[in-house]
């Protein structure tokens, strides 16, 4: 895909530094720099940015795959649209990914939370039992164990990874170069970028709706991927349609 650009190189280096730091600091790094659910006491405002550079320390596959995709598509996109637009695309897709995933967590959190409020519990009491893992079973008169479990899961969720931002870059690539043939490992037949990205989007949509991942892992933030891809698609579609320098998109 050509020579690696300076911006992509810097992003790769920052991600690797964060990953090495997380291996060194362990859980303390995730407590500080992963993105926690906003009602969780571990949430800090800077996590909105730092979570994009954190990756799971349980397996090297998470960061290796993300950095490989950033290398494959990032430099090509930066050469095509320039450094400023590339950075805007990357971070706006990352923020879009975060917002959609948080919306999903709030969707799981709110029903049981509202049931506790209606049962007469204060916000402080609810947060207290979420932190301790214990609650008064009388609240089950107003909600279900499944709903309470969903609330616990949302409250203790944390987001890490550059996947959402990279999904935006890949979606933008498909808008800019829709008919460019791409090759996948183990598949000898080239696939046009627009079809490959559409398939990727459908798989994540399936995982987000059903909760069943075709990738094998169970902790994938599918809605974050979708959010990043949607922002990347819309942003690139708008730029391509309204570019003042029409020759740049030929």
Backbone bond lengths (Angstrom), bond angles and torsions (degrees), N, CA, C in turn:
res aa  C-N    CA-C-N  psi(-1)  N-CA   C-N-CA  omega(-1)  CA-C   N-CA-C  phi
1 X - - - 1.464 - - 1.522 111.67 -
2 X 1.330 118.69 11.10 1.451 120.76 176.96 1.518 112.88 99.61
3 X 1.333 115.30 178.38 1.464 121.51 -178.31 1.515 110.82 -67.90
4 X 1.315 116.92 141.93 1.453 121.63 179.27 1.524 109.76 -68.97
5 X 1.312 117.21 135.44 1.464 121.83 -178.58 1.528 110.13 -85.07
6 X 1.324 115.27 163.11 1.460 120.34 -176.19 1.525 111.87 -64.65
7 X 1.325 117.62 -39.74 1.466 120.36 -178.61 1.521 111.00 -66.09
8 X 1.314 116.40 -45.31 1.463 120.26 178.54 1.522 109.96 -63.21
9 X 1.338 116.55 -40.05 1.466 120.24 178.16 1.530 110.28 -60.32
10 X 1.342 116.54 -42.44 1.465 120.24 179.78 1.531 111.02 -64.62
11 X 1.333 117.00 -42.06 1.464 120.44 178.45 1.525 111.23 -62.84
12 X 1.328 116.54 -41.03 1.459 120.45 177.95 1.528 110.93 -61.69
13 X 1.310 116.25 -44.37 1.465 120.89 -178.53 1.526 110.61 -64.32
14 X 1.335 117.17 -44.13 1.473 120.65 -179.81 1.521 110.73 -62.20
15 X 1.327 116.67 -42.85 1.464 120.05 178.64 1.525 111.24 -61.77
16 X 1.321 117.03 -42.59 1.464 120.81 -179.91 1.527 110.41 -66.17
17 X 1.333 117.28 -40.67 1.476 120.56 178.18 1.525 110.26 -61.16
18 X 1.337 117.03 -45.50 1.462 120.76 178.10 1.532 110.72 -61.07
19 X 1.333 116.37 -40.44 1.460 119.83 -178.20 1.531 110.56 -66.01
20 X 1.331 117.15 -45.20 1.462 120.58 178.01 1.525 110.11 -62.53
21 X 1.336 115.94 -39.65 1.459 120.19 177.74 1.515 112.14 -62.42
22 X 1.334 116.54 -39.66 1.464 119.79 179.85 1.520 110.98 -68.00
23 X 1.339 117.12 -33.86 1.460 120.12 175.94 1.522 110.79 -66.69
24 X 1.327 115.81 -32.81 1.467 120.92 -178.85 1.526 111.53 -77.87
25 X 1.334 116.39 -45.43 1.465 120.78 -174.90 1.523 113.38 -88.29
26 X 1.333 116.43 -19.00 1.462 120.11 178.77 1.518 112.81 68.42
27 X 1.330 116.58 -136.30 1.465 121.88 -175.25 1.524 112.54 -62.25
28 X 1.322 117.34 -27.42 1.463 120.59 -179.70 1.526 110.93 -61.69
29 X 1.328 116.68 -35.28 1.465 120.63 179.30 1.521 110.59 -65.81
30 X 1.335 116.94 -40.80 1.460 120.33 -179.28 1.525 110.89 -71.94
31 X 1.317 117.04 -33.30 1.460 120.42 177.51 1.524 110.62 -64.72
32 X 1.324 116.68 -34.94 1.457 121.23 -177.57 1.524 113.56 -87.02
33 X 1.330 118.03 -40.79 1.458 120.88 -165.77 1.525 115.84 -114.88
34 X 1.332 119.00 -17.94 1.468 119.96 172.02 1.523 108.48 -71.57
35 X 1.310 117.07 159.93 1.464 120.71 179.63 1.519 109.43 -92.83
36 X 1.331 116.21 114.04 1.448 122.34 178.62 1.527 110.37 -92.68
37 X 1.309 115.59 159.34 1.464 121.12 175.27 1.528 108.24 -56.76
38 X 1.342 118.72 132.73 1.464 121.13 -172.45 1.527 115.94 -55.74
39 X 1.320 119.32 -26.80 1.467 120.88 177.85 1.527 112.17 -81.71
40 X 1.324 117.02 -12.39 1.454 121.18 178.78 1.528 109.60 -75.02
41 X 1.319 116.50 141.07 1.465 120.54 -178.92 1.512 113.77 -64.17
42 X 1.328 118.28 -17.69 1.462 120.92 178.09 1.517 113.26 -79.45
43 X 1.333 117.32 -10.39 1.471 119.82 -177.76 1.517 110.91 -67.07
44 X 1.340 114.78 135.10 1.462 122.57 174.05 1.522 108.20 -135.58
45 X 1.323 117.39 148.60 1.462 121.60 -172.80 1.526 111.93 -62.63
46 X 1.338 117.39 -33.81 1.478 119.01 -178.04 1.530 112.94 -68.75
47 X 1.324 116.74 -16.14 1.462 120.05 179.88 1.530 112.34 -65.36
48 X 1.334 116.17 -20.37 1.465 120.46 176.54 1.526 110.15 -57.45
49 X 1.330 116.34 -34.83 1.465 120.90 178.92 1.518 112.07 -95.08
50 X 1.331 117.19 -44.64 1.463 119.60 -171.07 1.527 113.29 -68.97
51 X 1.339 117.99 -26.68 1.470 118.45 -177.19 1.525 111.93 -64.16
52 X 1.356 116.08 -22.78 1.467 119.63 -179.67 1.530 112.44 -69.78
53 X 1.332 116.79 -14.67 1.459 120.57 -178.71 1.529 112.54 -108.56
54 X 1.326 116.39 -0.78 1.460 121.06 178.94 1.529 109.95 -93.42
55 X 1.329 116.73 147.13 1.458 121.89 176.82 1.513 109.85 -139.84
56 X 1.306 115.24 158.03 1.464 120.51 -179.80 1.518 110.43 -60.37
57 X 1.327 115.51 134.67 1.459 120.13 178.01 1.523 111.45 -92.10
58 X 1.350 116.51 -1.52 1.460 120.27 -178.65 1.529 111.75 -75.19
59 X 1.340 115.59 -24.37 1.456 119.15 -179.65 1.520 109.41 -150.44
60 X 1.327 116.16 142.58 1.457 120.57 177.46 1.531 111.13 -74.59
61 X 1.327 117.28 -15.84 1.461 120.71 -175.57 1.523 111.61 -61.46
62 X 1.333 117.21 -34.66 1.465 120.89 -177.23 1.526 111.30 -60.46
63 X 1.323 116.21 -54.97 1.465 118.82 -178.06 1.527 111.35 -73.62
64 X 1.331 118.45 -34.58 1.458 120.74 -179.26 1.526 111.01 -62.93
65 X 1.321 117.04 -44.95 1.458 120.25 -179.36 1.530 110.60 -65.71
66 X 1.335 116.70 -46.03 1.466 119.49 -179.34 1.529 111.86 -62.21
67 X 1.315 116.86 -43.66 1.460 119.62 -178.36 1.528 111.41 -69.97
68 X 1.322 117.00 -33.06 1.455 120.01 176.37 1.526 110.45 -65.33
69 X 1.325 117.34 -43.36 1.462 120.99 179.08 1.532 110.99 -66.93
70 X 1.326 116.78 -37.93 1.462 120.14 176.43 1.523 110.31 -63.30
71 X 1.324 116.77 -42.38 1.462 120.96 178.19 1.530 111.25 -64.34
72 X 1.329 117.30 -43.08 1.456 122.06 -175.84 1.523 112.57 -67.06
73 X 1.336 117.02 -42.52 1.460 120.48 -172.67 1.531 113.61 -106.66
74 X 1.336 116.77 -27.78 1.457 120.09 -173.26 1.521 114.05 -63.21
75 X 1.329 116.87 -50.46 1.463 119.90 -177.28 1.523 111.40 -63.44
76 X 1.325 115.99 -39.28 1.464 120.17 178.50 1.525 110.25 -61.10
77 X 1.336 116.54 -41.93 1.463 120.25 -179.82 1.526 111.38 -69.82
78 X 1.324 116.95 -41.77 1.464 118.92 179.87 1.523 111.22 -63.34
79 X 1.318 117.94 -40.47 1.461 120.96 176.87 1.521 111.55 -62.86
80 X 1.323 116.52 -31.95 1.462 120.38 -176.19 1.525 113.01 -81.00
81 X 1.341 117.73 -37.98 1.474 119.85 -172.47 1.519 113.35 -115.15
82 X 1.316 118.09 -9.06 1.450 120.91 179.52 1.521 112.75 94.67
83 X 1.334 115.73 161.69 1.457 121.31 -173.58 1.526 113.08 -64.30
84 X 1.352 117.54 -46.29 1.461 120.16 -175.25 1.522 111.51 -64.24
85 X 1.323 116.49 -45.58 1.460 119.38 179.58 1.525 110.93 -67.07
86 X 1.321 116.43 -35.74 1.453 118.72 179.09 1.526 110.88 -64.25
87 X 1.330 117.02 -44.54 1.462 120.27 178.79 1.522 111.25 -63.48
88 X 1.339 115.84 -40.80 1.470 119.12 177.22 1.517 110.39 -61.80
89 X 1.320 115.88 -45.28 1.462 121.05 179.30 1.524 110.49 -59.90
90 X 1.314 117.22 -47.44 1.455 122.27 -175.69 1.529 111.35 -61.58
91 X 1.324 116.58 -52.03 1.462 119.45 -174.56 1.529 112.93 -77.72
92 X 1.316 118.08 -31.57 1.467 118.92 176.09 1.530 110.17 -68.02
93 X 1.336 117.36 -37.00 1.464 120.42 175.26 1.521 110.17 -65.39
94 X 1.328 116.86 -40.07 1.462 120.16 177.33 1.520 111.98 -62.11
95 X 1.332 116.89 -40.25 1.467 120.64 178.37 1.525 111.11 -69.80
96 X 1.334 116.14 -39.68 1.463 119.59 176.52 1.519 111.42 -61.78
97 X 1.314 115.91 -39.85 1.465 120.75 177.40 1.520 110.56 -61.70
98 X 1.317 116.14 -44.65 1.462 121.19 179.89 1.524 111.33 -61.48
99 X 1.332 117.16 -45.46 1.463 120.79 -176.18 1.521 112.12 -64.89
100 X 1.329 117.38 -41.42 1.462 118.92 -179.26 1.526 110.72 -70.13
101 X 1.327 117.70 -38.37 1.464 119.75 178.70 1.528 110.69 -67.07
102 X 1.341 117.30 -39.85 1.463 120.20 177.09 1.525 111.18 -65.30
103 X 1.324 116.46 -36.26 1.467 119.71 176.87 1.531 110.09 -61.43
104 X 1.328 116.41 -39.39 1.466 121.00 177.04 1.525 110.42 -63.99
105 X 1.332 117.12 -42.81 1.463 119.93 178.47 1.534 111.01 -63.67
106 X 1.339 116.75 -41.97 1.465 119.63 178.56 1.527 110.85 -64.24
107 X 1.319 117.10 -34.76 1.460 121.81 177.12 1.529 110.08 -60.88
108 X 1.317 117.15 -37.23 1.461 121.43 177.74 1.525 112.98 -79.97
109 X 1.319 116.08 -29.07 1.460 121.41 -175.11 1.527 113.01 -80.49
110 X 1.318 116.97 -41.38 1.458 121.36 -165.46 1.532 115.57 -67.02
111 X 1.344 121.23 -41.03 1.473 119.10 -176.71 1.522 113.84 -56.94
112 X 1.329 118.30 -50.12 1.461 120.75 179.96 1.522 110.84 -68.57
113 X 1.333 116.57 -38.33 1.464 120.29 178.23 1.521 110.63 -58.76
114 X 1.323 116.61 -45.14 1.456 120.67 179.41 1.527 110.90 -64.72
115 X 1.332 116.99 -35.91 1.463 120.79 177.65 1.518 110.92 -63.95
116 X 1.324 117.37 -39.31 1.458 120.76 177.34 1.530 110.76 -65.44
117 X 1.319 116.92 -41.06 1.459 121.00 178.65 1.534 109.98 -61.64
118 X 1.327 115.93 -45.19 1.461 120.31 179.84 1.523 112.17 -66.64
119 X 1.326 116.43 -25.03 1.462 120.76 177.97 1.526 112.02 -80.50
120 X 1.339 117.03 -4.62 1.456 121.01 175.44 1.513 115.49 102.86
121 X 1.330 118.03 5.71 1.460 120.85 178.25 1.528 109.56 -82.18
122 X 1.323 116.01 143.74 1.460 120.48 175.72 1.522 109.77 -83.01
123 X 1.327 115.98 165.42 1.465 120.30 177.47 1.521 110.68 -59.84
124 X 1.334 116.68 -40.08 1.465 120.61 -179.16 1.527 111.30 -64.17
125 X 1.346 116.61 -39.30 1.461 119.89 178.49 1.525 111.31 -65.79
126 X 1.333 116.55 -40.18 1.460 120.78 -179.92 1.523 110.38 -64.68
127 X 1.335 116.09 -45.78 1.467 119.66 179.08 1.520 110.00 -63.89
128 X 1.319 117.12 -35.70 1.458 121.24 178.80 1.514 112.54 -61.64
129 X 1.331 116.80 -45.98 1.461 117.49 -179.47 1.524 111.50 -74.07
130 X 1.346 117.61 -28.12 1.460 119.59 175.23 1.525 110.56 -65.23
131 X 1.333 116.20 -38.14 1.464 120.39 178.25 1.524 111.56 -70.62
132 X 1.339 116.05 -37.06 1.468 119.86 -176.70 1.526 112.79 -87.66
133 X 1.342 116.47 -23.08 1.461 120.25 -177.80 1.510 113.47 84.61
134 X 1.355 118.24 9.50 1.463 121.77 -179.46 1.529 109.81 -122.15
135 X 1.332 115.83 144.18 1.458 119.73 177.62 1.525 109.95 -151.03
136 X 1.318 114.81 161.32 1.465 121.75 178.92 1.527 109.00 -75.68
137 X 1.326 116.69 119.19 1.475 120.44 -175.73 1.525 112.73 -65.52
138 X 1.320 117.82 -9.59 1.462 119.31 178.20 1.527 111.44 -62.85
139 X 1.336 116.56 -22.01 1.457 119.63 -179.81 1.524 111.53 -67.39
140 X 1.328 117.57 -19.61 1.462 120.47 179.93 1.532 111.85 -67.11
141 X 1.329 116.83 -8.93 1.464 119.72 171.74 1.522 110.65 -68.31
142 X 1.344 116.20 -21.36 1.455 121.57 -175.05 1.529 113.20 -110.12
143 X 1.328 116.84 -11.90 1.464 120.14 -177.81 1.529 108.77 -149.94
144 X 1.311 117.58 -168.44 1.466 121.75 -178.30 1.517 110.32 -121.54
145 X 1.324 116.41 160.97 1.452 120.59 176.73 1.529 110.96 -61.52
146 X 1.324 116.67 -36.26 1.464 120.36 178.91 1.523 111.01 -63.15
147 X 1.338 115.63 -41.83 1.457 120.17 179.61 1.528 110.85 -65.68
148 X 1.336 116.36 -40.00 1.463 120.59 177.40 1.529 110.06 -65.25
149 X 1.329 116.73 -40.40 1.459 120.95 177.95 1.524 111.14 -62.28
150 X 1.329 116.56 -40.12 1.467 120.33 177.41 1.526 110.68 -63.42
151 X 1.339 115.91 -39.91 1.461 119.26 178.75 1.522 111.04 -64.23
152 X 1.342 116.52 -43.57 1.464 120.14 177.14 1.529 110.65 -59.30
153 X 1.340 115.78 -45.66 1.458 119.72 -178.63 1.515 112.36 -61.02
154 X 1.329 116.60 -42.48 1.467 120.67 179.53 1.524 111.14 -66.54
155 X 1.330 116.55 -43.57 1.460 120.98 -176.92 1.524 111.69 -62.49
156 X 1.322 116.50 -38.61 1.469 120.92 -176.90 1.527 112.71 -94.98
157 X 1.321 116.91 9.70 1.466 119.95 179.65 1.522 110.66 -73.52
158 X 1.318 115.33 153.03 1.453 120.58 172.17 1.518 108.56 -144.67
159 X 1.324 115.31 145.03 1.459 121.38 -177.43 1.520 110.01 -109.55
160 X 1.331 115.45 134.45 1.467 121.24 173.99 1.519 108.29 -141.39
161 X 1.320 115.45 152.85 1.456 119.60 171.64 1.513 115.04 116.86
162 X 1.326 114.12 155.00 1.462 122.07 178.39 1.522 111.79 -93.47
163 X 1.338 117.36 7.36 1.463 121.32 -172.38 1.518 113.10 -57.59
164 X 1.340 117.78 -42.71 1.458 120.78 -178.42 1.518 112.04 -63.56
165 X 1.352 116.00 -45.29 1.460 120.31 178.52 1.518 110.79 -63.18
166 X 1.325 116.72 -41.77 1.461 120.83 -178.67 1.523 110.93 -70.21
167 X 1.333 117.09 -34.21 1.469 119.86 175.34 1.521 110.22 -60.40
168 X 1.335 116.72 -36.73 1.460 120.74 176.77 1.519 112.07 -65.97
169 X 1.328 116.42 -40.83 1.464 121.03 178.19 1.529 110.50 -63.55
170 X 1.325 116.59 -42.68 1.465 121.05 -179.13 1.528 110.95 -66.60
171 X 1.338 116.62 -41.73 1.467 120.09 178.13 1.523 110.68 -63.68
172 X 1.328 116.43 -40.92 1.468 120.21 177.54 1.523 110.72 -63.98
173 X 1.321 116.96 -38.04 1.458 121.73 177.11 1.529 110.29 -58.81
174 X 1.339 116.69 -42.36 1.463 120.83 -179.43 1.523 111.86 -67.08
175 X 1.342 117.06 -30.48 1.460 120.39 177.14 1.524 110.19 -72.47
176 X 1.316 115.90 -40.85 1.461 120.95 -175.89 1.526 112.18 -77.48
177 X 1.332 116.34 -36.07 1.464 121.29 -178.50 1.533 109.67 -129.11
178 X 1.323 118.14 63.05 1.475 120.80 -171.37 1.521 114.34 -62.72
179 X 1.312 117.29 -32.02 1.467 120.05 -174.49 1.530 113.72 -102.77
180 X 1.329 116.31 8.28 1.462 119.53 178.78 1.532 109.11 -69.94
181 X 1.328 118.30 124.63 1.469 120.03 -179.33 1.527 111.44 -74.96
182 X 1.320 115.75 134.23 1.455 122.20 179.41 1.522 109.13 -121.82
183 X 1.309 115.83 148.14 1.462 121.11 179.60 1.522 109.80 -110.40
184 X 1.306 115.86 136.00 1.454 122.03 174.71 1.521 109.89 -105.67
185 X 1.325 115.29 148.99 1.455 119.97 175.90 1.535 110.09 -59.37
186 X 1.277 117.70 136.25 1.467 125.53 178.44 1.531 113.31 74.85
187 X 1.358 117.38 -1.39 1.464 119.88 177.12 1.527 107.10 -120.29
188 X 1.323 119.06 106.71 1.464 121.66 -173.14 1.521 114.26 -75.21
189 X 1.324 117.30 -9.59 1.461 121.41 -176.29 1.533 109.70 -95.71
190 X 1.345 119.01 129.77 1.470 120.33 178.38 1.531 111.29 -67.94
191 X 1.326 115.81 144.80 1.465 122.27 179.16 1.522 107.98 -122.51
192 X 1.319 117.18 131.58 1.459 120.65 178.60 1.529 110.05 -62.29
193 X 1.318 115.59 144.30 1.466 120.98 -175.11 1.524 112.18 -55.57
194 X 1.337 117.70 -40.46 1.460 120.40 -176.98 1.521 111.84 -64.27
195 X 1.322 117.70 -34.65 1.460 120.96 179.47 1.528 111.14 -77.01
196 X 1.322 116.13 -37.72 1.454 120.62 -179.64 1.526 111.03 -64.89
197 X 1.332 116.48 -45.39 1.459 120.93 -179.73 1.530 110.55 -69.28
198 X 1.323 117.19 -37.94 1.468 120.10 177.22 1.526 110.39 -61.34
199 X 1.336 116.94 -41.46 1.462 120.75 178.27 1.519 111.70 -64.25
200 X 1.325 116.30 -40.81 1.466 122.23 178.08 1.525 109.73 -61.50
201 X 1.332 116.39 -42.25 1.461 122.35 -179.58 1.527 110.10 -64.79
202 X 1.325 117.40 -43.71 1.467 121.84 -179.34 1.528 111.04 -63.09
203 X 1.332 117.38 -41.09 1.462 120.79 178.92 1.525 111.36 -62.77
204 X 1.329 116.58 -40.43 1.463 119.33 178.25 1.525 111.02 -70.44
205 X 1.328 117.00 -36.67 1.462 119.95 177.46 1.525 109.96 -63.03
206 X 1.316 116.15 -41.77 1.465 121.01 177.20 1.529 110.52 -61.09
207 X 1.330 116.18 -46.12 1.460 120.57 179.77 1.518 112.27 -64.28
208 X 1.343 116.72 -39.43 1.457 120.00 -179.46 1.518 112.34 -66.71
209 X 1.333 117.16 -38.91 1.466 121.74 -177.46 1.526 111.55 -76.59
210 X 1.326 116.62 -43.35 1.465 120.52 -173.75 1.522 113.66 -93.02
211 X 1.352 116.53 -21.45 1.452 119.52 -174.75 1.512 113.39 78.15
212 X 1.322 116.85 6.24 1.461 122.41 179.95 1.524 109.44 -109.28
213 X 1.311 116.07 114.88 1.460 120.69 -176.62 1.522 111.41 -89.56
214 X 1.324 116.62 131.66 1.464 120.83 175.48 1.527 110.71 -80.97
215 X 1.357 116.47 -6.14 1.456 119.90 -179.67 1.523 112.27 -87.21
216 X 1.314 117.41 -6.21 1.458 120.67 179.14 1.519 112.98 99.65
217 X 1.341 117.77 -49.08 1.465 120.98 -179.90 1.524 110.31 -70.16
218 X 1.330 116.20 151.62 1.465 120.41 -177.29 1.521 113.20 -105.48
219 X 1.330 117.43 -6.45 1.463 119.94 -175.68 1.520 112.08 -109.14
220 X 1.323 116.90 28.71 1.462 121.01 -179.81 1.526 110.16 -81.17
221 X 1.321 116.62 132.79 1.467 121.82 179.11 1.534 108.83 -85.63
222 X 1.326 115.50 79.69 1.466 120.27 -175.80 1.530 112.21 -59.67
223 X 1.334 116.62 -40.01 1.464 118.55 -177.73 1.521 111.69 -68.06
224 X 1.327 116.86 -27.24 1.464 119.88 175.11 1.525 110.02 -66.65
225 X 1.337 116.91 -43.01 1.465 120.64 176.71 1.525 110.60 -59.20
226 X 1.327 115.56 -45.07 1.471 120.29 -178.68 1.527 110.32 -64.97
227 X 1.333 116.99 -44.01 1.460 120.52 179.54 1.517 111.94 -60.50
228 X 1.336 116.69 -43.77 1.461 120.36 178.61 1.512 111.92 -64.80
229 X 1.339 116.02 -42.22 1.468 120.16 -179.42 1.529 111.38 -64.90
230 X 1.318 116.94 -40.18 1.476 120.24 179.79 1.522 110.57 -63.63
231 X 1.330 117.16 -44.95 1.467 120.52 179.00 1.526 110.24 -63.94
232 X 1.325 117.30 -43.20 1.461 120.48 178.88 1.511 111.76 -62.04
233 X 1.318 116.95 -42.61 1.470 121.92 179.76 1.522 110.67 -63.27
234 X 1.325 117.18 -50.65 1.472 121.31 -176.87 1.526 110.69 -63.91
235 X 1.337 115.80 -43.94 1.472 119.77 -178.39 1.517 111.39 -61.86
236 X 1.333 116.52 -47.81 1.452 119.97 -178.25 1.514 111.35 -69.34
237 X 1.318 117.86 -37.49 1.467 121.16 177.06 1.521 110.49 -60.74
238 X 1.323 117.16 -42.18 1.470 121.51 179.84 1.523 110.46 -66.33
239 X 1.337 117.42 -45.92 1.459 120.35 -179.92 1.526 111.49 -63.11
240 X 1.300 115.60 -42.46 1.465 119.44 -178.17 1.519 111.01 -65.67
241 X 1.316 116.17 -39.20 1.463 121.30 -178.50 1.516 112.19 -72.22
242 X 1.324 117.09 -34.45 1.462 121.24 -172.20 1.526 114.00 -111.64
243 X 1.326 116.95 16.31 1.453 119.53 -178.75 1.524 111.18 -63.31
244 X 1.328 114.77 135.02 1.464 118.85 176.67 1.528 110.77 -75.42
245 X 1.319 115.29 -28.39 1.455 120.03 179.87 1.520 107.94 -102.69
246 X 1.322 117.01 85.15 1.450 120.71 -174.38 1.520 112.29 -61.82
247 X 1.324 117.32 -30.45 1.447 119.45 -178.11 1.515 113.10 -65.74
248 X 1.345 115.56 -21.77 1.470 118.77 -177.63 1.512 111.78 -66.78
249 X 1.335 117.35 -24.63 1.462 119.97 -175.62 1.533 111.47 -96.73
250 X 1.310 118.18 4.09 1.474 120.24 179.80 1.521 110.57 -81.94
